[in-house]
């Protein structure tokens, strides 16, 4: 079972109006910006970023903590994210998940972090803090 790394800092899940440009200053150049994920759809622009980098004018939900699955993961692997999300759902821990080319990420509410870490550890996914 893959392990997870707890990233430092609080994160936010943000919404901008459809058609919004990538906000200036959101992505750093090696300045410790942390993980940033941007998704454009016909209905919205969603941004996941450190809580201290929430774009101006965005609706934001925070604070969340970010767990990174130790990777890189092979594309042929199946059920990796499900093996983590199912125990968290059973424990009634809200999550927000997203993936990159190399790995998966899970956001959990900061107030539920200790419970999420214990649940994942019990499910065979140790978390390094």
PyMOL commands that set and color helices and strands:
alter all, ss='L'
color gray80, all
select helices_A, chain A and resi 51-53+80-90+110-122
alter helices_A, ss='H'
color red, helices_A
select strands_A, chain A and resi 4-6+11-17+37-40+44-50+59-69+95-99+104-109+127-128
alter strands_A, ss='S'
color yellow, strands_A
deselect
rebuild
show_as cartoon
